[in-house]
Amino acid sequence: MFNELYAPFYKSIPDSGNYLKRIGLDSVTKADSDTLSLLVLAHQRAVPFENLDIFDANMEIDLGIPALYDKIVLRRRGGYCFELNTIFQALLESLGYECYAVAVRVVWAFSCYMPISHRAIVVTIENQRYFCDVGFGGPSPQGAILLDYDGEQPSGSNVFLVAKGSQYGMSGTIISRIIDGKPEPILLFSETPADQVDFLAPNEYQSRNKHSMFKKDRLINLITETGVITLGGRVLKIHAGGDTIEKSLESEADVRSALTEYFGLAVDYPLNIS
């Protein structure tokens, strides 16, 4: 019974070539670090972080590979971390990468101890380990960064630092963004590998519990060549070249139009305009 229940979480990608086309790539010839960074950035620019199914439709989030492939590749939707990094890890494995998942606490913008609410990926290439993440709605490396490296690592418009440390009483590996010369902690995690089924419980909480941030507001994020576009509730923000344009969306039609124009998203259920 349980083998059948959990089997979808361990399926292979139905068509990795079609997945690559979804993120704007024709093919991949090498499973090296440069290609890994290319894959991460291509994914971040093509597949938005979004919680429409959670906030607007109150839908159950299925983490099975067939369901994720249908949603993200065939229906050209986005998702949140448990969806995006799950299927991206499956893509990496299909391309020959050695990788495993890690369970992460988001410490960015919080002043207290937070539950595990994020999933990321560790990839090992020629005995070097890389951290990669295509499912974080905040400041994230736009490529793969080395885990076992003491110095600062530029990525996109930010500079990151990986270090051992503690935050709110918990020790582990901390990914920080350098702001004004000082590290700003963003993600905290144990490097112990996590299994696919380990994320079923946090996914259930984050997608269904009334206290989850994903139930409280519409959260959409897409990285662009010049910055990032976000939609928080009904407020659209376009960050480009250091400038920000902000627009309040008044109606459901306005929100749908923005979803299509800026994020390439279309859904067939009513949107929560409150």
FENZIGI-V687811 format. One record per pair of residues at least 12 apart in sequence whose ideal C-beta (glycine too) atoms are under 10 Angstrom apart, sorted by the first residue. I is the first residue (numbers start at 1). J is the second residue. D is the distance in whole Angstrom. If there is no record, write none. Layout:
i=I j=J d=D
i=I j=J d=D
This chain:
i=2 j=197 d=10
i=5 j=197 d=9
i=6 j=64 d=9
i=6 j=195 d=10
i=6 j=196 d=8
i=6 j=197 d=6
i=6 j=200 d=9
i=7 j=64 d=8
i=7 j=65 d=10
i=7 j=66 d=10
i=8 j=62 d=8
i=8 j=63 d=8
i=8 j=64 d=3
i=8 j=65 d=6
i=8 j=66 d=6
i=8 j=67 d=7
i=8 j=68 d=9
i=8 j=196 d=9
i=9 j=62 d=10
i=9 j=63 d=6
i=9 j=64 d=6
i=9 j=65 d=7
i=9 j=66 d=10
i=9 j=67 d=10
i=9 j=68 d=10
i=9 j=86 d=8
i=9 j=90 d=10
i=9 j=195 d=9
i=9 j=196 d=4
i=9 j=197 d=6
i=9 j=199 d=9
i=9 j=200 d=8
i=10 j=64 d=9
i=10 j=65 d=8
i=10 j=90 d=9
i=10 j=195 d=9
i=10 j=196 d=6
i=10 j=197 d=9
i=11 j=64 d=7
i=11 j=65 d=4
i=11 j=66 d=6
i=11 j=67 d=10
i=11 j=68 d=10
i=11 j=69 d=9
i=11 j=90 d=8
i=11 j=196 d=10
i=12 j=65 d=7
i=12 j=66 d=10
i=12 j=69 d=10
i=12 j=90 d=7
i=12 j=91 d=10
i=12 j=93 d=8
i=12 j=94 d=6
i=13 j=65 d=7
i=13 j=66 d=10
i=13 j=68 d=9
i=13 j=69 d=6
i=13 j=73 d=8
i=13 j=87 d=7
i=13 j=88 d=10
i=13 j=90 d=5
i=13 j=91 d=6
i=13 j=92 d=10
i=13 j=93 d=8
i=13 j=94 d=5
i=13 j=95 d=9
i=14 j=65 d=8
i=14 j=66 d=7
i=14 j=69 d=5
i=14 j=70 d=9
i=14 j=73 d=8
i=14 j=74 d=9
i=14 j=90 d=10
i=14 j=94 d=10
i=15 j=69 d=8
i=15 j=73 d=8
i=15 j=74 d=9
i=15 j=94 d=9
i=16 j=28 d=8
i=16 j=69 d=10
i=16 j=73 d=10
i=16 j=90 d=9
i=16 j=91 d=6
i=16 j=92 d=10
i=16 j=93 d=10
i=16 j=94 d=4
i=16 j=95 d=7
i=17 j=94 d=10
i=18 j=69 d=9
i=18 j=73 d=6
i=18 j=74 d=8
i=19 j=43 d=9
i=19 j=47 d=10
i=19 j=69 d=7
i=19 j=72 d=8
i=19 j=73 d=5
i=19 j=74 d=10
i=19 j=87 d=8
i=19 j=88 d=9
i=19 j=90 d=9
i=19 j=91 d=5
i=19 j=94 d=8
i=19 j=95 d=10
i=20 j=39 d=8
i=20 j=42 d=8
i=20 j=43 d=10
i=20 j=73 d=10
i=20 j=91 d=8
i=20 j=94 d=10
i=20 j=95 d=9
i=21 j=46 d=10
i=21 j=73 d=9
i=22 j=42 d=9
i=22 j=43 d=9
i=22 j=46 d=6
i=22 j=47 d=7
i=22 j=69 d=10
i=22 j=72 d=7
i=22 j=73 d=5
i=22 j=74 d=9
i=22 j=76 d=7
i=22 j=91 d=10
i=23 j=38 d=10
i=23 j=39 d=7
i=23 j=40 d=10
i=23 j=41 d=9
i=23 j=42 d=4
i=23 j=43 d=5
i=23 j=44 d=9
i=23 j=45 d=8
i=23 j=46 d=4
i=23 j=47 d=6
i=23 j=72 d=10
i=23 j=73 d=9
i=23 j=88 d=9
i=23 j=91 d=9
i=23 j=134 d=9
i=24 j=42 d=5
i=24 j=43 d=9
i=24 j=45 d=7
i=24 j=46 d=5
i=24 j=47 d=10
i=25 j=38 d=7
i=25 j=39 d=7
i=25 j=42 d=6
i=25 j=43 d=9
i=25 j=46 d=9
i=27 j=95 d=10
i=28 j=91 d=9
i=28 j=92 d=10
i=28 j=94 d=10
i=28 j=95 d=5
i=28 j=96 d=9
i=28 j=97 d=10
i=29 j=95 d=10
i=30 j=95 d=9
i=30 j=96 d=9
i=31 j=92 d=8
i=31 j=93 d=10
i=31 j=95 d=6
i=31 j=96 d=4
i=31 j=97 d=5
i=31 j=98 d=9
i=31 j=123 d=9
i=31 j=125 d=7
i=32 j=96 d=10
i=32 j=97 d=9
i=32 j=125 d=6
i=32 j=126 d=8
i=33 j=123 d=8
i=33 j=125 d=5
i=33 j=126 d=8
i=33 j=128 d=7
i=33 j=130 d=6
i=33 j=143 d=9
i=33 j=144 d=6
i=33 j=146 d=9
i=34 j=125 d=10
i=34 j=143 d=9
i=34 j=144 d=9
i=35 j=92 d=10
i=35 j=95 d=8
i=35 j=96 d=10
i=35 j=97 d=9
i=35 j=125 d=9
i=35 j=144 d=9
i=36 j=92 d=8
i=36 j=95 d=9
i=36 j=97 d=7
i=36 j=99 d=9
i=36 j=121 d=10
i=36 j=123 d=6
i=36 j=125 d=7
i=36 j=130 d=6
i=36 j=132 d=6
i=36 j=143 d=8
i=36 j=144 d=5
i=37 j=130 d=8
i=37 j=132 d=8
i=37 j=141 d=9
i=37 j=142 d=8
i=37 j=143 d=3
i=37 j=144 d=5
i=37 j=145 d=9
i=37 j=155 d=8
i=38 j=143 d=8
i=38 j=144 d=9
i=39 j=88 d=8
i=39 j=91 d=8
i=39 j=92 d=7
i=39 j=95 d=8
i=39 j=97 d=9
i=39 j=123 d=10
i=39 j=132 d=8
i=39 j=134 d=8
i=39 j=143 d=9
i=39 j=144 d=9
i=40 j=88 d=8
i=40 j=92 d=10
i=40 j=121 d=9
i=40 j=123 d=10
i=40 j=130 d=9
i=40 j=132 d=5
i=40 j=133 d=8
i=40 j=134 d=6
i=40 j=140 d=9
i=40 j=141 d=8
i=40 j=142 d=7
i=40 j=143 d=5
i=40 j=144 d=6
i=40 j=145 d=10
i=40 j=155 d=9
i=41 j=132 d=10
i=41 j=134 d=9
i=41 j=141 d=9
i=41 j=142 d=5
i=41 j=143 d=6
i=41 j=144 d=9
i=41 j=155 d=9
i=41 j=156 d=8
i=41 j=223 d=8
i=41 j=225 d=10
i=42 j=134 d=9
i=43 j=72 d=10
i=43 j=84 d=8
i=43 j=85 d=10
i=43 j=87 d=10
i=43 j=88 d=6
i=43 j=91 d=8
i=43 j=132 d=9
i=43 j=133 d=10
i=43 j=134 d=4
i=43 j=135 d=9
i=43 j=223 d=9
i=44 j=84 d=9
i=44 j=88 d=10
i=44 j=133 d=9
i=44 j=134 d=6
i=44 j=135 d=9
i=44 j=136 d=9
i=44 j=140 d=7
i=44 j=141 d=9
i=44 j=142 d=6
i=44 j=143 d=9
i=44 j=156 d=9
i=44 j=221 d=9
i=44 j=222 d=8
i=44 j=223 d=4
i=44 j=224 d=10
i=44 j=228 d=9
i=45 j=142 d=9
i=45 j=222 d=7
i=45 j=223 d=5
i=45 j=224 d=7
i=45 j=225 d=7
i=46 j=72 d=10
i=46 j=76 d=9
i=46 j=78 d=9
i=46 j=134 d=10
i=46 j=222 d=9
i=46 j=223 d=9
i=46 j=264 d=8
i=47 j=72 d=6
i=47 j=73 d=9
i=47 j=76 d=8
i=47 j=77 d=8
i=47 j=78 d=5
i=47 j=79 d=8
i=47 j=83 d=10
i=47 j=84 d=6
i=47 j=87 d=9
i=47 j=88 d=9
i=47 j=134 d=7
i=47 j=135 d=9
i=47 j=222 d=8
i=47 j=223 d=10
i=47 j=263 d=10
i=47 j=264 d=9
i=48 j=76 d=10
i=48 j=77 d=8
i=48 j=78 d=4
i=48 j=79 d=8
i=48 j=84 d=9
i=48 j=137 d=9
i=48 j=220 d=6
i=48 j=221 d=6
i=48 j=222 d=4
i=48 j=223 d=9
i=48 j=229 d=9
i=48 j=230 d=10
i=48 j=231 d=9
i=48 j=259 d=9
i=48 j=262 d=9
i=48 j=263 d=5
i=48 j=264 d=7
i=48 j=265 d=7
i=49 j=78 d=6
i=49 j=79 d=8
i=49 j=80 d=6
i=49 j=81 d=8
i=49 j=83 d=10
i=49 j=84 d=7
i=49 j=134 d=8
i=49 j=135 d=6
i=49 j=136 d=7
i=49 j=137 d=4
i=49 j=138 d=9
i=49 j=140 d=9
i=49 j=219 d=7
i=49 j=220 d=7
i=49 j=221 d=4
i=49 j=222 d=7
i=49 j=223 d=9
i=49 j=230 d=9
i=49 j=263 d=10
i=50 j=77 d=7
i=50 j=78 d=4
i=50 j=79 d=7
i=50 j=80 d=7
i=50 j=83 d=10
i=50 j=84 d=9
i=50 j=137 d=9
i=50 j=214 d=10
i=50 j=218 d=8
i=50 j=219 d=7
i=50 j=220 d=4
i=50 j=221 d=8
i=50 j=222 d=8
i=50 j=231 d=8
i=50 j=259 d=9
i=50 j=263 d=7
i=50 j=265 d=7
i=50 j=267 d=10
i=51 j=78 d=9
i=51 j=79 d=8
i=51 j=80 d=5
i=51 j=83 d=10
i=51 j=137 d=8
i=51 j=206 d=9
i=51 j=207 d=8
i=51 j=212 d=9
i=51 j=213 d=9
i=51 j=214 d=5
i=51 j=215 d=8
i=51 j=216 d=10
i=51 j=217 d=8
i=51 j=218 d=7
i=51 j=219 d=5
i=51 j=220 d=8
i=52 j=77 d=8
i=52 j=78 d=8
i=52 j=79 d=9
i=52 j=80 d=10
i=52 j=218 d=7
i=52 j=219 d=9
i=52 j=220 d=8
i=52 j=231 d=10
i=52 j=255 d=10
i=52 j=259 d=8
i=52 j=263 d=10
i=52 j=265 d=7
i=52 j=267 d=6
i=52 j=269 d=8
i=52 j=271 d=8
i=52 j=272 d=9
i=53 j=71 d=8
i=53 j=77 d=8
i=53 j=78 d=10
i=53 j=79 d=8
i=53 j=80 d=9
i=53 j=83 d=9
i=53 j=207 d=8
i=53 j=214 d=10
i=53 j=267 d=8
i=53 j=269 d=9
i=54 j=79 d=9
i=54 j=80 d=7
i=54 j=206 d=8
i=54 j=207 d=5
i=54 j=208 d=8
i=54 j=212 d=8
i=54 j=214 d=5
i=54 j=215 d=6
i=54 j=218 d=9
i=54 j=219 d=9
i=55 j=207 d=10
i=55 j=212 d=10
i=55 j=213 d=10
i=55 j=214 d=6
i=55 j=215 d=6
i=55 j=216 d=8
i=55 j=217 d=7
i=55 j=218 d=5
i=55 j=219 d=7
i=55 j=220 d=10
i=55 j=233 d=9
i=55 j=271 d=9
i=55 j=272 d=6
i=56 j=218 d=7
i=56 j=252 d=10
i=56 j=255 d=9
i=56 j=267 d=7
i=56 j=269 d=7
i=56 j=270 d=7
i=56 j=271 d=5
i=56 j=272 d=5
i=56 j=273 d=9
i=57 j=267 d=7
i=57 j=268 d=9
i=57 j=269 d=5
i=57 j=270 d=8
i=57 j=271 d=9
i=57 j=272 d=9
i=58 j=207 d=9
i=58 j=208 d=8
i=58 j=215 d=8
i=58 j=269 d=9
i=58 j=272 d=9
i=59 j=207 d=8
i=59 j=208 d=10
i=59 j=269 d=8
i=60 j=203 d=10
i=60 j=204 d=9
i=60 j=207 d=7
i=60 j=208 d=8
i=61 j=79 d=8
i=61 j=80 d=8
i=61 j=82 d=7
i=61 j=83 d=7
i=61 j=203 d=6
i=61 j=204 d=8
i=61 j=206 d=8
i=61 j=207 d=4
i=61 j=208 d=8
i=61 j=214 d=9
i=62 j=83 d=9
i=62 j=203 d=9
i=63 j=79 d=10
i=63 j=82 d=6
i=63 j=83 d=7
i=63 j=86 d=6
i=63 j=87 d=9
i=63 j=119 d=10
i=63 j=196 d=7
i=63 j=197 d=9
i=63 j=199 d=7
i=63 j=200 d=7
i=63 j=203 d=6
i=63 j=204 d=10
i=63 j=207 d=10
i=64 j=86 d=9
i=64 j=87 d=10
i=64 j=196 d=9
i=65 j=86 d=7
i=65 j=87 d=7
i=65 j=89 d=10
i=65 j=90 d=5
i=65 j=91 d=10
i=65 j=196 d=9
i=67 j=83 d=9
i=67 j=87 d=9
i=68 j=82 d=10
i=68 j=83 d=6
i=68 j=84 d=8
i=68 j=86 d=6
i=68 j=87 d=4
i=68 j=88 d=10
i=68 j=90 d=8
i=69 j=87 d=7
i=69 j=90 d=8
i=69 j=91 d=10
i=71 j=83 d=7
i=71 j=87 d=9
i=72 j=84 d=7
i=72 j=86 d=10
i=72 j=87 d=6
i=72 j=88 d=9
i=73 j=87 d=8
i=73 j=91 d=9
i=75 j=265 d=10
i=75 j=266 d=9
i=75 j=267 d=9
i=76 j=264 d=6
i=76 j=265 d=8
i=76 j=266 d=8
i=77 j=263 d=10
i=77 j=264 d=9
i=77 j=265 d=6
i=77 j=266 d=9
i=77 j=267 d=8
i=78 j=135 d=9
i=78 j=220 d=7
i=78 j=221 d=9
i=78 j=222 d=8
i=78 j=263 d=7
i=78 j=264 d=9
i=78 j=265 d=7
i=79 j=134 d=10
i=79 j=135 d=7
i=80 j=117 d=9
i=80 j=118 d=9
i=80 j=119 d=9
i=80 j=135 d=6
i=80 j=136 d=9
i=80 j=137 d=7
i=80 j=203 d=9
i=80 j=206 d=7
i=80 j=207 d=8
i=80 j=214 d=6
i=80 j=219 d=8
i=80 j=221 d=10
i=81 j=104 d=8
i=81 j=106 d=9
i=81 j=117 d=8
i=81 j=118 d=5
i=81 j=119 d=5
i=81 j=120 d=8
i=81 j=133 d=8
i=81 j=134 d=9
i=81 j=135 d=3
i=81 j=136 d=6
i=81 j=137 d=8
i=81 j=199 d=9
i=81 j=202 d=10
i=81 j=203 d=9
i=81 j=206 d=9
i=81 j=214 d=10
i=82 j=101 d=10
i=82 j=117 d=9
i=82 j=118 d=8
i=82 j=119 d=5
i=82 j=135 d=7
i=82 j=199 d=5
i=82 j=200 d=9
i=82 j=202 d=7
i=82 j=203 d=4
i=82 j=204 d=10
i=82 j=206 d=7
i=82 j=207 d=8
i=83 j=119 d=9
i=83 j=135 d=7
i=83 j=199 d=10
i=83 j=203 d=8
i=83 j=207 d=10
i=84 j=119 d=9
i=84 j=133 d=9
i=84 j=134 d=5
i=84 j=135 d=3
i=84 j=136 d=9
i=85 j=101 d=7
i=85 j=102 d=10
i=85 j=104 d=10
i=85 j=118 d=8
i=85 j=119 d=5
i=85 j=120 d=6
i=85 j=121 d=6
i=85 j=132 d=9
i=85 j=133 d=7
i=85 j=134 d=6
i=85 j=135 d=4
i=85 j=136 d=9
i=85 j=199 d=9
i=86 j=101 d=8
i=86 j=119 d=7
i=86 j=121 d=9
i=86 j=135 d=8
i=86 j=196 d=7
i=86 j=199 d=7
i=86 j=203 d=9
i=87 j=134 d=9
i=87 j=135 d=9
i=88 j=119 d=10
i=88 j=120 d=10
i=88 j=121 d=7
i=88 j=132 d=8
i=88 j=133 d=9
i=88 j=134 d=5
i=88 j=135 d=7
i=89 j=101 d=6
i=89 j=119 d=9
i=89 j=120 d=9
i=89 j=121 d=5
i=89 j=122 d=10
i=89 j=123 d=9
i=89 j=132 d=9
i=89 j=134 d=9
i=89 j=196 d=9
i=90 j=196 d=9
i=91 j=134 d=10
i=92 j=121 d=7
i=92 j=123 d=6
i=92 j=132 d=8
i=93 j=123 d=10
i=97 j=121 d=9
i=97 j=123 d=5
i=97 j=124 d=8
i=97 j=125 d=7
i=97 j=130 d=9
i=97 j=132 d=10
i=98 j=122 d=9
i=98 j=123 d=7
i=98 j=124 d=5
i=98 j=125 d=8
i=98 j=129 d=10
i=99 j=121 d=5
i=99 j=122 d=6
i=99 j=123 d=4
i=99 j=124 d=7
i=99 j=125 d=9
i=99 j=129 d=10
i=99 j=130 d=9
i=99 j=132 d=8
i=99 j=193 d=9
i=100 j=121 d=7
i=100 j=122 d=6
i=100 j=123 d=8
i=100 j=124 d=8
i=100 j=129 d=10
i=100 j=191 d=9
i=100 j=192 d=9
i=100 j=193 d=4
i=100 j=194 d=7
i=100 j=195 d=9
i=101 j=119 d=6
i=101 j=120 d=7
i=101 j=121 d=6
i=101 j=122 d=8
i=101 j=193 d=7
i=101 j=194 d=5
i=101 j=195 d=7
i=101 j=196 d=7
i=101 j=198 d=8
i=101 j=199 d=7
i=102 j=116 d=10
i=102 j=118 d=9
i=102 j=119 d=7
i=102 j=120 d=5
i=102 j=121 d=7
i=102 j=122 d=6
i=102 j=131 d=8
i=102 j=133 d=10
i=102 j=147 d=10
i=102 j=172 d=10
i=102 j=173 d=8
i=102 j=187 d=9
i=102 j=189 d=5
i=102 j=190 d=7
i=102 j=191 d=6
i=102 j=192 d=7
i=102 j=193 d=7
i=102 j=194 d=6
i=102 j=198 d=10
i=103 j=116 d=5
i=103 j=117 d=9
i=103 j=118 d=8
i=103 j=119 d=7
i=103 j=120 d=9
i=103 j=189 d=6
i=103 j=190 d=7
i=103 j=192 d=8
i=103 j=193 d=10
i=103 j=194 d=5
i=103 j=195 d=10
i=103 j=198 d=6
i=103 j=199 d=7
i=103 j=202 d=7
i=104 j=116 d=7
i=104 j=117 d=8
i=104 j=118 d=4
i=104 j=119 d=7
i=104 j=120 d=5
i=104 j=131 d=10
i=104 j=133 d=8
i=104 j=136 d=9
i=104 j=172 d=9
i=104 j=173 d=9
i=104 j=175 d=9
i=104 j=186 d=10
i=104 j=187 d=5
i=104 j=188 d=7
i=104 j=189 d=4
i=104 j=190 d=9
i=104 j=194 d=9
i=104 j=202 d=10
i=105 j=117 d=7
i=105 j=118 d=7
i=105 j=167 d=8
i=105 j=168 d=9
i=105 j=170 d=7
i=105 j=172 d=8
i=105 j=174 d=10
i=105 j=187 d=7
i=105 j=188 d=5
i=105 j=189 d=7
i=105 j=190 d=9
i=106 j=118 d=5
i=106 j=136 d=8
i=106 j=137 d=9
i=106 j=138 d=8
i=106 j=185 d=10
i=106 j=186 d=7
i=106 j=187 d=6
i=106 j=188 d=8
i=106 j=189 d=10
i=106 j=213 d=9
i=107 j=167 d=5
i=107 j=168 d=7
i=107 j=170 d=9
i=107 j=174 d=8
i=107 j=175 d=9
i=107 j=176 d=9
i=107 j=184 d=10
i=107 j=185 d=5
i=107 j=186 d=7
i=107 j=187 d=7
i=107 j=188 d=5
i=107 j=189 d=10
i=108 j=136 d=9
i=108 j=138 d=6
i=108 j=139 d=7
i=108 j=140 d=10
i=108 j=175 d=9
i=108 j=176 d=9
i=108 j=177 d=8
i=108 j=184 d=7
i=108 j=185 d=7
i=108 j=186 d=4
i=108 j=187 d=7
i=108 j=188 d=10
i=109 j=138 d=8
i=109 j=184 d=9
i=109 j=186 d=9
i=110 j=167 d=9
i=110 j=168 d=8
i=110 j=185 d=10
i=111 j=168 d=8
i=112 j=168 d=6
i=113 j=167 d=8
i=113 j=168 d=4
i=113 j=169 d=7
i=113 j=170 d=7
i=113 j=188 d=10
i=114 j=167 d=10
i=114 j=168 d=8
i=114 j=170 d=10
i=114 j=188 d=9
i=114 j=213 d=10
i=115 j=202 d=7
i=115 j=205 d=7
i=115 j=206 d=9
i=115 j=212 d=10
i=116 j=188 d=10
i=116 j=189 d=8
i=116 j=190 d=10
i=116 j=194 d=9
i=116 j=198 d=9
i=116 j=199 d=9
i=116 j=201 d=9
i=116 j=202 d=5
i=116 j=205 d=9
i=116 j=206 d=9
i=117 j=202 d=6
i=117 j=203 d=10
i=117 j=205 d=8
i=117 j=206 d=6
i=117 j=212 d=8
i=117 j=213 d=8
i=117 j=214 d=9
i=118 j=133 d=8
i=118 j=135 d=8
i=118 j=136 d=7
i=118 j=137 d=10
i=118 j=138 d=10
i=118 j=187 d=7
i=118 j=188 d=10
i=118 j=189 d=8
i=118 j=199 d=10
i=118 j=202 d=8
i=118 j=206 d=9
i=119 j=133 d=9
i=119 j=135 d=7
i=119 j=136 d=10
i=119 j=189 d=10
i=119 j=194 d=8
i=119 j=196 d=10
i=119 j=198 d=9
i=119 j=199 d=6
i=119 j=202 d=8
i=119 j=203 d=9
i=120 j=132 d=7
i=120 j=133 d=4
i=120 j=134 d=9
i=120 j=135 d=8
i=120 j=136 d=8
i=120 j=140 d=9
i=120 j=175 d=9
i=120 j=187 d=7
i=120 j=189 d=7
i=120 j=194 d=10
i=121 j=133 d=7
i=121 j=134 d=8
i=121 j=135 d=9
i=121 j=144 d=9
i=122 j=144 d=10
i=122 j=147 d=7
i=122 j=173 d=10
i=122 j=189 d=9
i=122 j=191 d=7
i=122 j=193 d=8
i=122 j=194 d=10
i=123 j=144 d=7
i=123 j=147 d=9
i=124 j=147 d=9
i=125 j=144 d=9
i=127 j=148 d=10
i=128 j=144 d=10
i=128 j=146 d=6
i=128 j=147 d=8
i=128 j=148 d=7
i=128 j=149 d=9
i=129 j=144 d=10
i=129 j=146 d=7
i=129 j=147 d=4
i=129 j=148 d=6
i=129 j=149 d=9
i=129 j=162 d=10
i=129 j=191 d=8
i=130 j=143 d=9
i=130 j=144 d=4
i=130 j=145 d=7
i=130 j=146 d=6
i=130 j=147 d=7
i=130 j=148 d=9
i=130 j=149 d=10
i=131 j=144 d=7
i=131 j=145 d=5
i=131 j=146 d=8
i=131 j=147 d=5
i=131 j=153 d=10
i=131 j=160 d=9
i=131 j=162 d=7
i=131 j=173 d=8
i=131 j=175 d=7
i=131 j=187 d=9
i=131 j=189 d=9
i=131 j=191 d=9
i=132 j=144 d=4
i=132 j=145 d=8
i=133 j=145 d=9
i=133 j=175 d=9
i=133 j=187 d=8
i=134 j=223 d=10
i=135 j=221 d=10
i=136 j=175 d=10
i=136 j=186 d=8
i=136 j=187 d=7
i=136 j=221 d=8
i=137 j=213 d=10
i=137 j=214 d=9
i=137 j=219 d=6
i=137 j=220 d=8
i=137 j=221 d=4
i=137 j=222 d=10
i=137 j=228 d=10
i=137 j=230 d=8
i=137 j=232 d=10
i=138 j=177 d=9
i=138 j=186 d=7
i=138 j=187 d=9
i=138 j=219 d=10
i=138 j=221 d=8
i=138 j=228 d=10
i=138 j=230 d=10
i=139 j=155 d=10
i=139 j=156 d=9
i=139 j=157 d=9
i=139 j=158 d=6
i=139 j=160 d=9
i=139 j=175 d=10
i=139 j=177 d=5
i=139 j=179 d=9
i=139 j=184 d=8
i=139 j=186 d=6
i=139 j=187 d=10
i=139 j=228 d=9
i=140 j=155 d=8
i=140 j=156 d=8
i=140 j=158 d=8
i=140 j=160 d=9
i=140 j=175 d=9
i=140 j=177 d=9
i=140 j=186 d=8
i=140 j=187 d=9
i=140 j=221 d=9
i=140 j=223 d=8
i=140 j=228 d=10
i=141 j=153 d=7
i=141 j=154 d=9
i=141 j=155 d=4
i=141 j=156 d=7
i=141 j=158 d=7
i=141 j=159 d=10
i=141 j=160 d=5
i=141 j=162 d=10
i=141 j=175 d=8
i=141 j=177 d=9
i=141 j=186 d=10
i=142 j=154 d=10
i=142 j=155 d=5
i=142 j=156 d=3
i=142 j=157 d=8
i=142 j=158 d=8
i=142 j=160 d=10
i=142 j=223 d=6
i=142 j=228 d=10
i=143 j=155 d=5
i=143 j=156 d=7
i=145 j=160 d=6
i=145 j=161 d=9
i=145 j=162 d=7
i=145 j=175 d=8
i=146 j=160 d=10
i=146 j=162 d=7
i=147 j=162 d=6
i=147 j=173 d=7
i=147 j=175 d=9
i=147 j=191 d=7
i=148 j=162 d=8
i=148 j=191 d=10
i=149 j=161 d=9
i=149 j=162 d=6
i=149 j=163 d=10
i=150 j=162 d=8
i=150 j=163 d=8
i=152 j=176 d=10
i=152 j=178 d=6
i=152 j=183 d=9
i=153 j=175 d=10
i=153 j=178 d=9
i=154 j=178 d=9
i=155 j=177 d=10
i=156 j=223 d=7
i=156 j=227 d=9
i=156 j=228 d=9
i=157 j=223 d=10
i=157 j=226 d=9
i=157 j=227 d=7
i=157 j=228 d=9
i=157 j=239 d=9
i=157 j=241 d=10
i=157 j=242 d=9
i=158 j=177 d=5
i=158 j=178 d=7
i=158 j=179 d=9
i=158 j=184 d=10
i=158 j=186 d=10
i=159 j=176 d=9
i=159 j=177 d=7
i=159 j=178 d=4
i=159 j=179 d=9
i=159 j=181 d=10
i=159 j=183 d=10
i=160 j=175 d=6
i=160 j=176 d=7
i=160 j=177 d=6
i=160 j=178 d=7
i=160 j=183 d=9
i=160 j=184 d=10
i=160 j=186 d=8
i=160 j=187 d=10
i=161 j=174 d=8
i=161 j=175 d=8
i=161 j=176 d=5
i=161 j=177 d=8
i=161 j=178 d=6
i=161 j=182 d=10
i=161 j=183 d=5
i=161 j=184 d=9
i=161 j=185 d=9
i=161 j=186 d=10
i=162 j=174 d=7
i=162 j=175 d=6
i=162 j=176 d=8
i=162 j=187 d=10
i=163 j=175 d=9
i=163 j=176 d=7
i=163 j=183 d=7
i=163 j=185 d=9
i=164 j=191 d=10
i=165 j=183 d=9
i=165 j=185 d=8
i=165 j=188 d=8
i=166 j=185 d=10
i=166 j=188 d=8
i=167 j=185 d=5
i=167 j=187 d=10
i=167 j=188 d=5
i=168 j=185 d=10
i=168 j=188 d=8
i=170 j=188 d=6
i=170 j=189 d=10
i=170 j=190 d=9
i=171 j=188 d=9
i=171 j=190 d=9
i=172 j=187 d=9
i=172 j=188 d=5
i=172 j=189 d=6
i=172 j=190 d=5
i=172 j=191 d=8
i=172 j=192 d=9
i=173 j=187 d=8
i=173 j=188 d=7
i=173 j=189 d=6
i=173 j=190 d=7
i=173 j=191 d=6
i=174 j=186 d=8
i=174 j=187 d=7
i=174 j=188 d=5
i=174 j=189 d=8
i=175 j=187 d=4
i=175 j=188 d=8
i=175 j=189 d=8
i=176 j=188 d=10
i=216 j=233 d=9
i=217 j=231 d=10
i=217 j=232 d=6
i=217 j=233 d=5
i=217 j=234 d=10
i=217 j=235 d=10
i=217 j=272 d=9
i=217 j=274 d=10
i=218 j=231 d=6
i=218 j=232 d=7
i=218 j=233 d=5
i=218 j=234 d=8
i=218 j=235 d=9
i=218 j=255 d=8
i=218 j=259 d=10
i=218 j=271 d=8
i=218 j=272 d=7
i=218 j=273 d=10
i=219 j=231 d=8
i=219 j=232 d=6
i=219 j=233 d=8
i=220 j=232 d=8
i=220 j=233 d=10
i=220 j=236 d=9
i=220 j=258 d=9
i=220 j=259 d=8
i=220 j=262 d=9
i=220 j=263 d=6
i=220 j=265 d=8
i=221 j=237 d=10
i=221 j=263 d=9
i=222 j=262 d=7
i=222 j=263 d=5
i=222 j=264 d=8
i=222 j=265 d=9
i=223 j=239 d=10
i=224 j=238 d=8
i=224 j=239 d=8
i=224 j=240 d=7
i=224 j=262 d=9
i=225 j=240 d=9
i=226 j=238 d=9
i=226 j=239 d=8
i=226 j=240 d=4
i=226 j=241 d=5
i=226 j=242 d=9
i=226 j=243 d=9
i=227 j=239 d=4
i=227 j=240 d=4
i=227 j=241 d=7
i=227 j=242 d=8
i=227 j=243 d=8
i=227 j=244 d=8
i=228 j=240 d=8
i=228 j=244 d=10
i=229 j=245 d=10
i=229 j=258 d=9
i=229 j=261 d=10
i=229 j=262 d=5
i=229 j=263 d=7
i=230 j=244 d=10
i=230 j=246 d=10
i=230 j=262 d=9
i=230 j=263 d=10
i=231 j=247 d=10
i=231 j=249 d=8
i=231 j=255 d=8
i=231 j=258 d=6
i=231 j=259 d=7
i=231 j=262 d=7
i=231 j=263 d=7
i=231 j=265 d=10
i=233 j=248 d=9
i=233 j=249 d=9
i=233 j=255 d=9
i=233 j=272 d=9
i=233 j=273 d=9
i=233 j=274 d=9
i=234 j=247 d=9
i=234 j=248 d=6
i=234 j=249 d=4
i=234 j=250 d=7
i=234 j=251 d=9
i=234 j=252 d=9
i=234 j=254 d=8
i=234 j=255 d=6
i=234 j=258 d=9
i=234 j=271 d=9
i=234 j=272 d=10
i=234 j=273 d=7
i=234 j=274 d=9
i=235 j=247 d=7
i=235 j=248 d=6
i=235 j=249 d=7
i=236 j=248 d=8
i=236 j=249 d=6
i=236 j=254 d=9
i=236 j=255 d=9
i=236 j=258 d=5
i=236 j=259 d=10
i=236 j=261 d=10
i=236 j=262 d=7
i=236 j=263 d=10
i=238 j=262 d=8
i=249 j=273 d=9
i=250 j=273 d=9
i=251 j=271 d=10
i=251 j=273 d=7
i=252 j=270 d=7
i=252 j=271 d=5
i=252 j=272 d=9
i=252 j=273 d=5
i=253 j=271 d=9
i=253 j=273 d=10
i=254 j=271 d=10
i=254 j=273 d=9
i=255 j=271 d=5
i=255 j=272 d=9
i=255 j=273 d=7
i=256 j=271 d=7
i=259 j=271 d=8
